[in-house]
């Protein structure tokens, strides 16, 4: 999910639940996460991880590759269906961050990639603290386009830059349930071409919720931009800054939740799939892209 959340029209679909309608574009067009970022968010030892808002599994594959025992969740069944076909995790559930159907002190880490901004933080933070073990942590991550580069900033003006200010915000910083928030940033690049740049745009909530004619007009605008700046068929490197945050649970809220997992079986959990073993998938190595010089002349590494 991405934090591109303009106010929708009264008859528009809920932007927080629109991604299932563009699930294939989301999987093809959204960038993954560098393994170094996943390692920073979780540590070096295999742990039990609850992933909230897992989407199609963009971060899930790195968590699995690092050896973690992952329970992936998302409120959108369409996203989870694709995730279940692509990746192996211990469990997949249709679940929200505000009501997590597991006993207290279940997980070492709760992690949210490109999804924390959709949460009702007043309800979600105590619920996340409840399911974390003593000493466990909440980890958050966002891929943010590096708009310090002029052509990337121009792309943002075409497709929207709402996510550029994403982060944990005051809700986590001031939460009584968590300690100080640590922050680290990693660089990586996504190769985009004339096809995948359209998928990238279609997967954004501010575009996915538009009427069909408006979506088509936005795609024409994006293609005109790409044809102007891409000047080639083999793609260009879109730079990202991956912003990572983590905070250790402090005060654990009191809960009347059941003490055994069996008491949670039912509609609230809605398991989507339970998978067997497959080989873990690693992100490919990325190549540093060129940057614009002081004159503003565009330099692009064609692939």
HELIX and SHEET records of a PDB file:
HELIX    1   1 UNK A   15  UNK A   17  5                                   3    
HELIX    2   2 UNK A   19  UNK A   22  5                                   4    
HELIX    3   3 UNK A   23  UNK A   29  1                                   7    
HELIX    4   4 UNK A   35  UNK A   42  1                                   8    
HELIX    5   5 UNK A   60  UNK A   65  1                                   6    
HELIX    6   6 UNK A   77  UNK A   86  1                                  10    
HELIX    7   7 UNK A  116  UNK A  118  5                                   3    
HELIX    8   8 UNK A  121  UNK A  131  1                                  11    
HELIX    9   9 UNK A  150  UNK A  159  1                                  10    
HELIX   10  10 UNK A  162  UNK A  165  5                                   4    
HELIX   11  11 UNK A  169  UNK A  173  1                                   5    
HELIX   12  12 UNK A  196  UNK A  202  1                                   7    
HELIX   13  13 UNK A  205  UNK A  208  1                                   4    
HELIX   14  14 UNK A  212  UNK A  230  1                                  19    
HELIX   15  15 UNK A  261  UNK A  264  5                                   4    
SHEET    1   A 8 UNK A 182  UNK A 192  0                                        
SHEET    2   A 8 UNK A 236  UNK A 248 -1                                        
SHEET    3   A 8 UNK A 132  UNK A 145 -1                                        
SHEET    4   A 8 UNK A 107  UNK A 113  1                                        
SHEET    5   A 8 UNK A  48  UNK A  52  1                                        
SHEET    6   A 8 UNK A  69  UNK A  74  1                                        
SHEET    7   A 8 UNK A  91  UNK A  94  1                                        
SHEET    8   A 8 UNK A 271  UNK A 273 -1                                        
END                                                                             
